[in-house]
């Protein structure tokens, strides 16, 4: 994998981690039917666009560690494919090594959640 493709995958994983923490906090303060805002999980570090999703929509994205939610038009054809699209967002799935990086980082995140604090 080229350094730029690896960087793209890492950027998206960073935004995913931020959004997962937002989603955890949203569950504490709003009802199950409410929508909430997440940061676009595209590969661009300069992107700070917000996307409104429901808890159900976000759970669909998170059901596969290689999937990310992005603003329409933000997909990077070299490393991902659009698997769903609405007027508010697109769901993309990483391909190849980019998918492996996303899955590895998701596993690392999961293992950190179950370990006791040091």
C-alpha positions in Angstrom: 0.0 0.0 0.0 1.3 3.4 -0.9 2.0 5.9 1.9 -0.8 8.1 0.7 -3.4 5.3 0.7 -2.4 4.3 4.2 -2.7 7.9 5.3 -6.2 8.1 3.8 -7.2 5.0 5.7 -5.8 6.3 8.9 -7.5 9.7 8.5 -10.9 8.0 8.1 -10.3 5.8 11.1 -9.5 8.9 13.2 -12.8 10.5 12.2 -14.7 7.3 12.9 -13.2 7.1 16.4 -14.3 10.7 17.0 -17.8 10.0 15.8 -18.1 6.8 17.9 -17.3 8.9 21.0 -20.0 11.4 19.9 -22.5 8.6 19.4 -21.8 7.3 22.9 -22.5 10.7 24.4 -25.6 11.2 22.3 -27.1 8.0 23.6 -26.9 9.6 27.1 -28.8 12.8 26.2 -31.3 12.1 23.4 -33.9 9.6 22.7 -33.5 6.6 20.5 -35.4 8.2 17.6 -33.4 11.4 17.5 -30.9 12.3 14.8 -27.4 13.6 15.6 -24.5 15.2 13.8 -21.3 13.4 13.0 -18.2 14.6 11.3 -17.7 13.5 7.6 -15.4 10.4 7.7 -13.8 11.1 4.4 -10.0 10.9 3.9 -9.4 14.7 3.9 -8.0 16.1 7.1 -9.3 19.5 5.9 -12.9 18.4 5.8 -15.0 19.3 8.8 -18.4 19.0 7.3 -21.2 17.6 9.4 -23.7 14.9 8.5 -27.0 14.3 10.2 -27.8 10.6 10.9 -30.2 8.6 13.0 -28.9 6.1 15.5 -30.1 3.3 13.2 -28.3 4.7 10.2 -25.1 5.1 12.1 -25.4 1.5 13.4 -25.7 0.3 9.8 -22.4 2.1 8.9 -20.7 0.6 12.0 -21.9 -2.9 11.3 -18.9 -3.4 9.0 -15.5 -2.0 10.2 -14.6 -1.2 6.6 -17.5 1.1 6.1 -17.5 4.9 6.7 -20.1 7.7 6.4 -19.2 10.6 4.2 -20.7 13.6 2.5 -21.8 13.0 -1.1 -18.9 13.5 -3.5 -16.2 12.8 -0.9 -15.4 9.2 -2.0 -11.9 8.3 -3.1 -12.3 5.8 -6.0 -8.9 4.3 -5.5 -9.6 2.8 -2.1 -13.4 2.7 -1.6 -16.7 2.0 -3.2 -20.1 3.7 -2.5 -22.5 1.1 -1.2 -25.4 3.3 -0.2 -26.4 6.9 -0.9 -28.9 9.4 0.4 -29.3 13.1 -0.1 -27.5 13.6 3.3 -24.6 11.1 3.1 -23.0 8.2 1.4 -21.8 5.0 2.9 -18.5 3.8 1.5 -16.6 0.5 2.0 -12.9 0.3 1.9 -11.2 -2.1 -0.5 -8.0 -4.2 -0.3 -5.3 -3.1 2.1 -7.3 0.0 3.1 -10.1 -2.3 4.3 -7.5 -4.3 6.2 -6.2 -1.2 7.9 -9.7 -0.1 8.9 -10.5 -3.6 10.3 -7.2 -3.8 12.2 -7.8 -0.3 13.8 -11.3 -1.3 14.7 -10.0 -4.5 16.4 -7.5 -2.4 18.3 -10.2 0.0 19.4 -12.3 -2.9 20.6 -9.5 -4.5 22.6 -8.8 -1.2 24.3 -12.4 -0.9 25.4 -12.3 -4.2 27.3 -8.9 -3.8 29.0 -8.8 -2.2 32.4 -7.2 1.2 32.7 -3.5 1.1 33.5 
